[in-house]
Amino acid sequence: MLFVKFIIIILLLFIIASLFSGLYFLVKDKGETKRTVNALTVRIGLSILAIVIILIAAATGVLEINPSPIQ
């Protein structure tokens, strides 16, 4: 359980790094290269991977999802 949380935190840090690198390339390149698009594509891929890992961990019982307050 701790290992899955560690992986998710590492993925979130990479997502934030990719977001800021996309911002840096957007400001520096001024639309002349595709580096901004590549950085944002990596961010989307990492986000999808994080969501899939969370869903699989919740389905297998590794992560416990909080119950709904509406019952």
C-alpha positions in Angstrom: 0.0 0.0 0.0 2.8 2.4 0.8 4.6 1.5 -2.4 1.5 2.4 -4.5 1.2 5.8 -2.7 4.9 6.4 -3.3 4.4 5.7 -7.1 1.4 8.0 -7.2 3.3 10.8 -5.5 6.3 10.4 -7.9 3.9 10.5 -10.9 2.3 13.7 -9.5 5.7 15.3 -9.2 6.6 14.4 -12.8 3.2 15.8 -13.9 3.9 19.1 -12.2 7.5 19.2 -13.7 6.1 18.5 -17.1 3.5 21.3 -16.7 6.1 23.8 -15.7 8.5 22.7 -18.5 5.6 23.3 -21.0 5.1 26.8 -19.5 8.8 27.5 -19.9 8.9 26.3 -23.5 5.7 28.3 -24.3 7.4 31.5 -23.0 10.9 30.8 -24.4 10.1 29.4 -27.9 7.1 31.7 -28.6 5.4 29.0 -30.7 8.3 28.3 -33.0 8.9 24.7 -31.9 6.8 21.7 -30.8 8.4 21.4 -27.4 5.4 22.8 -25.6 3.1 20.3 -27.3 5.5 17.5 -26.4 5.6 18.5 -22.7 1.9 18.7 -22.5 1.5 15.3 -24.2 3.8 13.8 -21.6 1.7 15.4 -18.9 -1.5 14.0 -20.3 0.1 10.5 -20.6 1.3 10.6 -17.0 -2.1 11.8 -15.8 -3.8 8.9 -17.5 -1.3 6.5 -16.0 -1.8 7.9 -12.5 -5.6 7.5 -12.9 -5.3 3.9 -14.2 -3.0 3.0 -11.3 -5.4 4.5 -8.8 -8.4 2.7 -10.3 -6.5 -0.7 -10.3 -5.3 -0.2 -6.8 -8.8 0.7 -5.6 -10.3 -2.3 -7.5 -7.8 -4.8 -6.0 -8.2 -3.4 -2.5 -4.7 -2.0 -2.2 -6.1 1.5 -1.7 -9.2 2.1 0.4 -11.6 4.5 -1.0 -13.5 6.7 1.4 -17.2 5.8 1.6 -19.7 8.3 0.3 -21.2 10.6 2.9 -24.6 10.4 1.2 -26.2 7.2 2.4 
